[in-house]
């Protein structure tokens, strides 16, 4: 199933564009994508660059034995850039929303603090926003934890797209 929606922020001329793709979990070629971009703000490119840097920093750590606290610490570059996150940064995926569930709202505890294991699937989805939440970008991918690191389960191209063309 592929879905897309566009809305206009009533307080500005910004357009909120969402795009998603999901297939049934039993599909061996299942893909999951969630992208949200608030277009029209001067900070769009910087927000996207920070979100991408956050995604990359977390993905570099994805491997068996990785500690969720280290994944969360890697996302602090968002805060260091003067932005904030407003959604979960990482969560397990497979027949539902599974541990670890990580966000800047607090340190991981219980099952959310357990080391990653080979064969797990996790969504990494930094949702980077301005401090006043007037603009933001959410980008993410679904990864399988392998013995050698992480394998993306996406087929959609990465990067900032406008009107279907890569920027």
TIFI-312179 format. One record per residue (C-alpha): residue number from 1; y, z, x. Coordinates in pm, 1 decimal. Each point is the difference from the previous one (the first is absolute). Layout:
# residues N
{site NUM; {Y; Z; X}};
...
END
This chain:
# residues 167
{site 1; {0.0; 0.0; 0.0}};
{site 2; {342.6; -89.5; 140.6}};
{site 3; {312.5; 147.1; -147.4}};
{site 4; {369.0; -13.3; 76.9}};
{site 5; {307.9; 144.3; -159.6}};
{site 6; {374.1; -4.6; 57.6}};
{site 7; {256.7; 239.1; -144.0}};
{site 8; {372.2; 44.2; 56.5}};
{site 9; {149.4; 334.2; 95.2}};
{site 10; {251.6; 64.4; -280.0}};
{site 11; {244.3; 164.5; 245.0}};
{site 12; {17.4; -294.7; 241.4}};
{site 13; {-94.2; -360.3; 56.9}};
{site 14; {-312.7; 94.6; 193.1}};
{site 15; {-326.7; -147.1; -116.2}};
{site 16; {-321.1; 198.7; 23.8}};
{site 17; {-292.5; -228.9; 68.8}};
{site 18; {-360.3; 115.9; -21.3}};
{site 19; {-313.7; -192.1; 86.7}};
{site 20; {-355.6; 120.7; -28.6}};
{site 21; {-351.8; -132.7; 30.6}};
{site 22; {-315.6; 185.3; -91.7}};
{site 23; {-360.7; -101.0; -47.7}};
{site 24; {-287.4; 201.2; -138.6}};
{site 25; {-129.1; 258.5; 250.7}};
{site 26; {-351.3; -153.7; -13.9}};
{site 27; {136.5; -333.9; 128.8}};
{site 28; {-119.5; -27.6; 365.2}};
{site 29; {320.1; -189.2; 80.3}};
{site 30; {222.6; 255.5; -174.9}};
{site 31; {363.2; 4.1; 101.0}};
{site 32; {274.6; 246.4; -87.2}};
{site 33; {367.6; -66.3; 57.5}};
{site 34; {310.5; 181.3; -107.3}};
{site 35; {344.3; -105.7; 112.0}};
{site 36; {331.8; 116.0; -141.7}};
{site 37; {332.0; -122.2; 133.5}};
{site 38; {344.9; 81.2; -126.6}};
{site 39; {190.7; -317.7; 76.5}};
{site 40; {372.1; -37.1; 38.7}};
{site 41; {86.2; 305.3; 210.0}};
{site 42; {139.3; -39.2; 351.4}};
{site 43; {-274.2; 230.9; 129.8}};
{site 44; {-288.7; -222.1; -122.6}};
{site 45; {-96.4; -130.4; 344.7}};
{site 46; {28.6; 339.9; 168.0}};
{site 47; {-195.7; 170.9; -277.7}};
{site 48; {-273.2; -261.0; 31.9}};
{site 49; {-5.3; 28.1; 379.4}};
{site 50; {-32.9; 380.2; -20.0}};
{site 51; {-275.5; -27.2; -263.5}};
{site 52; {-187.3; -250.3; 217.5}};
{site 53; {39.2; 218.2; 310.6}};
{site 54; {-133.6; 297.5; -197.4}};
{site 55; {-297.5; -200.1; -128.3}};
{site 56; {-76.6; -122.8; 353.7}};
{site 57; {29.9; 350.5; 151.5}};
{site 58; {-244.5; 145.4; -252.0}};
{site 59; {-245.1; -292.0; 22.3}};
{site 60; {-21.9; 38.9; 380.0}};
{site 61; {-141.3; 348.6; -60.4}};
{site 62; {-258.7; -95.1; -264.3}};
{site 63; {-346.4; 62.6; 143.8}};
{site 64; {-286.7; 243.0; -49.8}};
{site 65; {109.9; 350.6; 95.8}};
{site 66; {372.2; -65.6; -48.9}};
{site 67; {176.0; 300.0; -148.4}};
{site 68; {215.1; -47.8; -309.6}};
{site 69; {270.4; 224.8; 152.8}};
{site 70; {35.5; -255.1; 282.7}};
{site 71; {33.4; -284.6; -252.6}};
{site 72; {273.3; 192.1; -178.2}};
{site 73; {179.8; 74.9; 328.8}};
{site 74; {0.1; -373.1; 82.4}};
{site 75; {196.3; -58.1; -321.1}};
{site 76; {281.8; 227.3; 116.4}};
{site 77; {165.9; -308.4; 148.2}};
{site 78; {121.2; -65.6; -356.4}};
{site 79; {185.2; 331.8; -1.3}};
{site 80; {128.2; -61.3; 353.5}};
{site 81; {149.0; -331.9; -118.8}};
{site 82; {203.0; 183.7; -263.7}};
{site 83; {-215.8; -91.6; -298.9}};
{site 84; {-254.6; 186.5; -211.1}};
{site 85; {-331.3; -73.3; -168.1}};
{site 86; {-47.0; 48.1; -373.3}};
{site 87; {-370.2; -60.3; -55.6}};
{site 88; {-328.0; 78.1; 169.3}};
{site 89; {-16.2; -160.1; 346.6}};
{site 90; {-379.3; -8.5; 22.4}};
{site 91; {-277.8; 58.9; -247.7}};
{site 92; {-370.5; -62.5; -17.3}};
{site 93; {-119.6; -277.5; -226.9}};
{site 94; {-330.4; -84.7; -165.5}};
{site 95; {-79.4; 54.0; -364.7}};
{site 96; {317.5; 207.7; -22.5}};
{site 97; {273.0; 173.6; 197.2}};
{site 98; {-181.4; 193.4; 274.9}};
{site 99; {84.6; 225.5; 297.3}};
{site 100; {179.4; -4.9; 224.3}};
{site 101; {320.5; -8.8; -204.7}};
{site 102; {294.8; 26.9; 240.1}};
{site 103; {373.1; 14.4; -61.5}};
{site 104; {313.1; 149.9; 150.7}};
{site 105; {-11.3; 262.2; -278.4}};
{site 106; {-226.2; 223.9; 207.4}};
{site 107; {-267.3; 38.1; 266.8}};
{site 108; {-353.8; -107.5; -88.2}};
{site 109; {-235.5; 280.6; -105.4}};
{site 110; {-359.8; 25.4; -120.3}};
{site 111; {-175.6; -335.7; -42.0}};
{site 112; {327.7; -178.5; 80.3}};
{site 113; {-12.8; 145.7; 354.6}};
{site 114; {-357.9; -113.9; 79.1}};
{site 115; {-43.4; -258.4; 279.2}};
{site 116; {-46.1; -362.6; -100.8}};
{site 117; {-356.1; -132.2; -6.2}};
{site 118; {-143.5; -343.9; 65.8}};
{site 119; {-39.4; -193.6; -325.6}};
{site 120; {289.3; 172.3; -179.0}};
{site 121; {264.6; -215.6; -160.9}};
{site 122; {362.3; 109.1; 7.8}};
{site 123; {322.7; -145.4; -132.1}};
{site 124; {297.3; 24.7; 235.7}};
{site 125; {314.8; -53.1; -207.8}};
{site 126; {330.0; 115.7; 145.1}};
{site 127; {262.9; 7.3; -276.0}};
{site 128; {323.2; 14.5; 199.7}};
{site 129; {324.2; 72.6; -187.4}};
{site 130; {360.4; 78.6; 75.0}};
{site 131; {78.4; 370.3; -34.7}};
{site 132; {178.5; -64.3; -331.5}};
{site 133; {-293.5; -219.9; -117.5}};
{site 134; {234.3; -291.1; -70.8}};
{site 135; {-224.0; -237.7; 196.6}};
{site 136; {-357.0; 5.7; 121.9}};
{site 137; {-305.1; -191.7; 112.8}};
{site 138; {-365.1; 75.9; -60.0}};
{site 139; {-256.8; -195.0; 193.3}};
{site 140; {-362.2; 74.9; 64.6}};
{site 141; {-354.6; -105.5; 62.2}};
{site 142; {-352.1; 117.8; -66.5}};
{site 143; {-201.6; 66.6; 316.1}};
{site 144; {-362.7; 73.9; 76.2}};
{site 145; {-54.1; 253.6; 278.0}};
{site 146; {-236.7; -158.4; 253.7}};
{site 147; {-148.5; 128.0; 326.4}};
{site 148; {266.0; -203.8; 183.7}};
{site 149; {300.8; 95.9; -214.4}};
{site 150; {119.3; -149.4; -326.4}};
{site 151; {-74.7; -329.0; -172.6}};
{site 152; {246.7; -130.1; -257.0}};
{site 153; {-159.2; -99.2; -328.7}};
{site 154; {295.6; -223.8; -88.8}};
{site 155; {27.0; -374.5; -5.0}};
{site 156; {369.7; -14.8; -96.0}};
{site 157; {234.3; -75.7; 293.0}};
{site 158; {204.2; 288.1; 139.5}};
{site 159; {374.0; 3.0; 53.1}};
{site 160; {315.7; -21.5; -203.7}};
{site 161; {-15.3; -285.5; -251.2}};
{site 162; {280.5; -137.8; -212.9}};
{site 163; {-75.3; -263.3; -260.2}};
{site 164; {-346.1; -50.4; 151.0}};
{site 165; {132.6; -85.3; 346.2}};
{site 166; {-36.8; 227.3; 301.0}};
{site 167; {326.9; 121.0; 152.4}};
END
